[in-house]
């Protein structure tokens, strides 16, 4: 039976094209690019384009919950142990070990800025969606390097702020060709080839080079939290100071409504007093001392103009503490960091905190993998190629474990493995790892396991336990 939903001529043409061009990419870029700026399909006008950068910057700087989360992530990023390693098959080969040491020196010891500073800027891909660095190379000489061997190394990884992004040069297949930056202090446009950049993204949403901020899910909670806090502070101020109430003669109001210019100016002046009155150190107001007169024309105790502060003696219908706490929890939950809110109330347990921390650390571990992949895909192969080294021995970088076992858990695991029959010792590498985990001194690489000279002789044998203690009793008596 003929399928009416398939247009056979077009299908046959596509099949013929595939046979002729099997390596050609047929599909188009998934998102639209207007003026070099990818459309991120953002439905909220407040977060479209560069406006989102300023919103996320305000969230990081002004909100205590977001600031605590970003600081936590930043500190955890900086304590990650980064390891330059070799494929298993080439470990121990002198040339491979030399390449590993070369990459290690380039990244950890020979850049103008430390690797920790690089990591602090790199983690900005989380709040802003992406972070970009220009790879600045150098020829290693005495004037600019700790390793003046004439090889090509890394001078620095120069951070490029997303606030200076002017446009992307993207072809119709979504391949990034260049990044255009607007110099902050001038109108100059700087075009940087994409091959010269390290590009880290939080989420590659539909191939968008600008990724997606981890704060996007927290925006709604932050938006309302900010306003509740503003209303609360205004309410507190009104409760402490009272609401200014200015009483003036009704004739002034009637004349102002009738269009009397003098009455209008008088009314506006009293409105200004009511609006700007604050009970601070310089508070004060001058009002007429005239009073109303009775039927006989005599002055009374009632002033023509008076100012009072009206205070609320009741209770509020809304508990703002609960509302603020709920929004703060929503913000923390959106970044998988609910554990930072534990202890703020009577709820929560140790097991709950531990499971939430494990989930958060797992997310951080995934982000560190994103960083290592960009190094292994671009920077390290470029350095190996530029220096004419053997690519078969190419080293790679990987992060250490962000949530390693505690020493007690490690000891228990080792004991269970030994009981199961696994041969663990002697192994100097394994032993040093265990010593390092427990805060114990590492093995001396020069120690050969032999008894120190002077103790191994025929009289006392070769065991420390066979060496008698010196008899100092006579010296003590003297």
C-alpha positions in Angstrom: 0.0 0.0 0.0 1.3 3.4 -0.9 2.3 5.7 2.0 0.6 9.1 1.2 2.6 10.8 4.0 5.9 10.4 2.2 6.8 12.6 -0.8 8.7 10.0 -2.8 10.6 12.2 -5.3 12.1 14.3 -2.4 13.0 11.1 -0.4 14.7 9.6 -3.4 16.7 12.8 -4.1 17.9 12.8 -0.5 19.0 9.2 -0.7 20.8 9.9 -3.9 22.6 12.8 -2.4 23.6 10.7 0.6 25.1 8.1 -1.7 27.2 10.8 -3.4 28.1 12.8 -0.3 28.2 10.3 2.6 30.3 12.7 4.8 28.3 15.8 4.2 26.2 17.4 7.0 22.6 17.9 5.8 20.9 19.4 8.9 20.9 23.2 9.6 21.8 24.9 12.9 19.1 24.4 15.5 18.8 28.0 16.6 18.5 31.2 14.8 21.4 33.7 14.8 20.6 37.4 14.3 23.5 39.8 14.0 25.9 37.2 15.3 23.9 36.7 18.5 22.2 33.3 19.0 18.6 33.3 20.0 18.3 31.4 23.3 14.5 31.1 23.0 14.1 32.9 26.3 10.5 33.8 27.0 11.1 36.3 29.8 12.0 39.7 28.3 14.1 40.6 31.4 16.5 37.8 30.6 16.9 38.2 26.9 20.3 39.1 25.4 22.8 40.9 27.6 20.2 41.9 30.1 20.5 38.4 31.7 24.2 39.0 32.5 23.3 42.1 34.6 20.5 40.2 36.4 22.7 37.3 37.3 25.4 39.7 38.4 22.9 41.4 40.7 21.8 38.0 42.1 25.4 37.0 42.8 26.3 40.3 44.5 23.1 41.2 46.4 21.4 38.0 47.4 22.8 36.2 50.4 21.6 32.8 49.4 23.0 33.0 45.8 26.2 34.6 47.1 26.8 31.8 49.6 26.1 29.1 46.9 28.5 30.7 44.4 31.2 31.1 47.1 30.8 27.5 48.1 31.2 26.3 44.5 34.2 28.6 43.9 36.0 27.3 47.0 35.3 23.7 46.1 36.5 24.3 42.6 39.8 25.8 43.9 40.5 22.8 46.1 40.1 20.2 43.3 43.3 18.3 42.8 44.1 18.3 39.0 46.3 15.5 37.8 48.3 15.2 34.6 48.3 11.5 33.7 49.3 9.1 30.9 47.4 6.3 29.2 48.0 3.0 31.0 50.0 1.5 28.1 52.7 4.2 28.0 53.3 4.7 31.7 56.9 4.2 32.6 58.1 5.1 29.1 60.7 7.8 29.4 59.5 9.9 26.5 55.9 9.7 27.7 56.9 10.7 31.2 58.8 13.6 29.8 55.7 14.8 27.9 53.6 14.5 31.1 56.1 16.6 33.1 56.1 19.2 30.3 52.3 19.6 30.4 52.4 19.7 34.1 55.0 22.4 34.2 53.1 24.5 31.5 49.8 24.5 33.4 50.7 24.5 37.1 54.1 26.3 37.4 54.9 28.4 34.4 51.8 30.6 33.7 51.6 34.3 34.7 48.5 33.6 36.7 48.1 30.6 38.9 45.9 27.7 38.0 43.7 28.5 41.0 43.0 32.0 39.6 42.1 30.4 36.3 39.7 28.1 38.1 38.0 31.0 39.9 37.3 32.6 36.5 36.4 29.3 34.9 33.6 28.6 37.4 31.9 31.8 36.2 30.5 29.6 33.4 27.9 28.5 36.0 26.2 31.8 36.8 26.8 33.3 33.3 26.3 30.2 31.2 29.8 30.1 29.7 33.4 31.3 30.2 36.0 32.0 27.5 39.8 32.2 27.7 42.3 33.1 25.1 45.3 30.8 24.9 48.4 33.0 25.0 51.5 31.0 24.0 55.2 31.8 24.5 58.6 30.5 23.7 60.1 29.4 27.0 63.3 31.4 27.6 65.1 32.8 30.6 63.2 36.1 30.5 59.7 34.6 30.7 59.9 31.0 32.0 61.1 28.9 34.8 61.9 26.2 32.2 64.0 27.9 29.5 64.3 25.0 27.1 63.1 26.8 24.0 59.9 24.9 23.8 56.5 26.5 23.2 54.5 26.8 26.5 51.5 28.7 27.9 52.1 32.3 28.9 48.6 32.7 30.3 44.9 31.8 29.8 43.4 35.2 29.5 39.8 35.5 30.7 37.4 37.3 28.4 34.4 38.7 30.2 30.9 37.9 28.7 30.1 41.6 29.2 32.5 42.4 26.4 31.0 39.9 23.9 29.9 41.7 20.7 29.0 38.8 18.5 29.8 35.2 17.4 30.9 34.2 13.9 28.8 31.1 13.3 28.2 29.4 10.0 24.9 27.8 8.9 25.9 24.5 10.4 26.5 25.9 13.9 30.3 25.8 13.7 31.9 28.6 15.6 34.6 30.3 13.5 35.5 33.3 15.7 34.6 35.4 18.7 34.3 39.1 18.4 35.0 41.2 21.5 34.3 44.9 22.1 37.2 46.5 24.0 35.9 48.0 27.2 37.8 51.3 26.9 37.3 51.9 23.2 35.1 51.2 20.3 37.6 48.7 18.8 36.3 45.3 17.8 38.7 42.4 18.4 38.2 39.3 16.3 39.7 36.1 18.0 39.8 32.8 16.0 37.9 30.1 17.8 40.9 27.7 17.6 42.7 30.2 19.9 40.0 29.9 22.6 39.1 27.6 25.5 35.3 27.6 25.6 33.5 26.2 28.7 29.7 25.9 28.8 27.4 25.0 31.7 24.8 23.5 29.4 24.9 23.3 25.6 21.2 24.2 25.2 20.4 23.3 21.5 24.0 24.1 20.6 23.9 27.6 22.0 27.5 28.8 22.5 26.4 30.9 25.5 25.1 27.9 27.4 22.6 28.3 30.2 23.1 29.8 33.7 22.5 27.6 36.8 20.7 30.7 38.2 18.0 30.6 35.5 15.8 28.3 37.6 16.3 30.5 40.6 15.3 33.7 38.9 11.6 33.6 39.7 12.1 32.9 43.4 14.8 35.6 43.6 12.6 38.1 41.8 9.8 37.7 44.4 12.2 37.3 47.3 13.7 40.7 46.4 10.4 42.4 46.4 9.2 40.8 49.6 12.3 42.0 51.3 11.8 45.5 49.9 8.2 45.5 51.2 9.3 44.1 54.5 11.9 46.8 55.0 9.4 49.5 54.1 7.0 48.0 56.5 9.5 47.9 59.3 10.4 51.5 58.7 6.8 52.5 58.8 6.2 50.5 62.0 9.2 52.0 63.8 8.7 55.6 62.6 4.9 55.6 62.0 3.1 56.9 59.0 3.2 60.7 58.9 -0.2 62.3 59.0 -0.5 66.0 58.3 -3.6 67.8 59.3 -4.3 71.1 57.5 -7.4 73.4 57.3 -10.1 72.3 54.9 -10.2 75.7 53.3 -6.7 75.0 51.9 -7.9 71.8 50.3 -11.1 73.6 48.9 -9.1 76.4 47.4 -6.5 74.0 45.9 -9.2 72.0 44.3 -10.7 75.3 42.9 -7.4 76.1 41.3 -6.0 78.7 43.7 -2.2 78.7 42.9 -1.2 79.8 46.4 -3.3 77.0 48.0 -1.9 74.5 45.5 1.7 75.4 46.5 0.8 75.2 50.2 -0.7 71.7 49.7 2.3 70.5 47.7 4.6 71.7 50.5 2.7 69.7 53.1 2.7 66.6 50.9 6.4 66.9 50.5 6.7 67.1 54.3 4.6 63.9 54.8 6.5 62.0 52.1 10.0 62.9 53.3 9.6 62.9 57.0 12.1 60.5 58.7 12.9 60.0 62.4 16.7 60.2 62.0 19.4 62.4 63.6 18.5 65.4 61.4 14.8 65.0 61.5 12.7 68.1 62.0 9.8 70.1 60.6 8.6 73.7 60.9 4.8 74.3 61.0 2.7 77.3 61.8 1.7 77.8 65.4 -1.7 79.3 64.6 -4.7 77.8 66.2 -8.4 77.7 65.4 -10.7 80.3 67.0 -13.9 79.7 68.7 -17.3 81.4 68.0 -16.2 84.4 70.0 -13.0 84.8 68.1 -10.8 83.6 70.9 -7.9 81.1 70.1 -8.3 77.5 71.1 -5.8 74.7 71.7 -6.5 73.1 68.3 -3.7 73.9 65.8 -4.5 74.8 62.2 -1.7 72.6 61.1 -0.5 69.5 63.0 1.7 66.5 62.2 1.2 63.1 63.8 2.8 59.6 63.3 0.3 56.9 62.9 1.5 53.5 64.0 -0.1 50.0 63.6 -0.9 48.5 67.0 -2.1 45.2 65.6 -0.3 42.2 63.9 0.4 41.5 60.3 -1.7 39.0 58.5 1.4 37.7 56.6 4.5 36.1 58.2 7.2 37.4 56.0 9.8 35.1 57.6 8.1 32.0 56.3 7.7 33.6 52.8 11.4 34.6 52.7 12.6 31.2 53.9 10.5 29.5 51.3 11.9 31.5 48.5 15.5 31.0 49.8 14.9 27.2 49.9 13.6 27.4 46.3 16.8 29.2 45.2 19.0 26.6 46.9 16.9 23.7 45.6 17.2 25.0 42.0 21.0 24.7 42.3 20.9 21.2 44.0 22.2 22.9 47.2 19.4 22.5 49.7 21.8 21.4 52.4 22.9 25.0 53.0 19.4 25.7 54.4 19.6 22.8 56.9 20.0 24.1 60.5 18.0 27.2 59.8 14.9 25.6 61.4 14.1 22.5 63.4 13.8 20.3 60.3 16.6 18.2 58.8 18.8 15.3 59.8 22.4 14.2 59.3 21.5 11.5 56.8 19.4 14.0 54.8 22.3 16.5 54.8 24.8 13.8 53.7 22.7 12.7 50.8 22.1 16.3 49.6 25.8 17.0 49.9 26.6 13.9 47.9 24.3 15.0 45.1 25.8 18.5 45.1 29.3 17.2 44.9 28.4 14.8 42.1 27.1 17.8 40.1 30.4 19.7 40.8 32.4 16.6 39.7 30.5 16.6 36.4 31.4 20.3 35.9 35.1 19.6 36.5 34.9 16.9 33.8 33.6 19.6 31.4 36.7 21.6 32.1 39.1 18.7 31.7 37.5 17.7 28.4 38.1 21.1 26.9 41.8 20.9 27.9 42.2 17.4 26.5 40.4 18.3 23.3 42.2 21.5 22.4 45.0 22.9 24.6 47.1 19.7 25.3 47.0 18.4 21.7 48.0 21.9 20.4 51.0 22.0 22.8 52.1 18.5 21.9 51.8 19.2 18.1 53.6 22.6 18.3 56.5 21.1 20.1 56.8 18.1 17.6 56.2 15.5 20.3 54.8 12.0 19.8 51.0 12.2 19.9 50.9 8.5 20.8 52.2 9.4 24.2 49.9 12.3 24.7 49.1 13.0 28.4 45.7 14.1 29.6 44.3 16.1 32.6 41.6 14.9 34.9 40.2 16.1 38.2 40.6 14.3 41.5 37.6 13.1 43.5 35.6 15.8 45.1 33.9 13.4 47.5 36.6 10.9 48.4 36.1 8.2 51.1 36.9 9.2 54.7 39.9 7.6 56.3 37.6 5.3 58.3 35.7 4.2 55.2 39.0 3.7 53.3 40.4 1.6 56.2 37.3 -0.5 56.3 37.3 -1.1 52.6 41.0 -2.1 52.6 40.4 -4.6 55.4 37.4 -6.1 53.5 39.5 -6.4 50.3 42.3 -8.1 52.2 39.9 -10.5 53.9 38.6 -11.3 50.4 42.1 -12.3 49.3 43.2 -9.3 47.4 47.0 -8.9 47.5 47.6 -5.2 48.5 51.0 -5.0 50.1 53.9 -4.5 49.6 52.9 -1.6 47.3 54.7 1.8 47.9 52.3 3.8 45.7 49.2 2.4 47.5 50.8 2.8 50.9 51.7 6.4 50.2 48.1 7.1 49.1 46.7 5.6 52.3 49.3 7.6 54.4 48.4 10.8 52.6 44.7 10.2 53.2 45.3 9.7 56.9 47.6 12.7 57.3 50.6 10.4 58.0 54.2 11.0 56.7 54.9 9.5 53.3 57.5 6.8 52.7 61.0 8.1 52.2 61.9 7.2 48.6 65.5 6.6 49.6 64.4 4.0 52.3 65.3 0.6 51.0 63.9 -1.5 53.9 67.4 -2.2 55.2 68.4 -1.8 58.9 70.5 1.3 59.4 74.2 0.8 59.4 75.6 -0.1 62.9 72.7 -2.2 63.9 73.1 -5.1 61.5 76.1 -7.1 62.7 76.8 -10.7 63.6 76.3 -10.2 67.4 72.8 -8.7 67.3 71.4 -10.1 64.1 69.4 -8.1 61.6 66.2 -7.3 63.6 65.6 -4.1 65.4 64.0 -6.1 68.2 67.3 -8.0 68.8 69.2 -4.8 69.5 69.6 -4.3 73.3 69.1 -0.9 74.8 72.1 0.9 76.1 72.7 0.6 79.9 72.8 4.2 81.2 72.1 3.2 84.8 75.8 3.9 86.0 75.7 7.4 84.4 72.4 8.2 86.2 73.8 7.1 89.6 76.8 9.4 89.1 
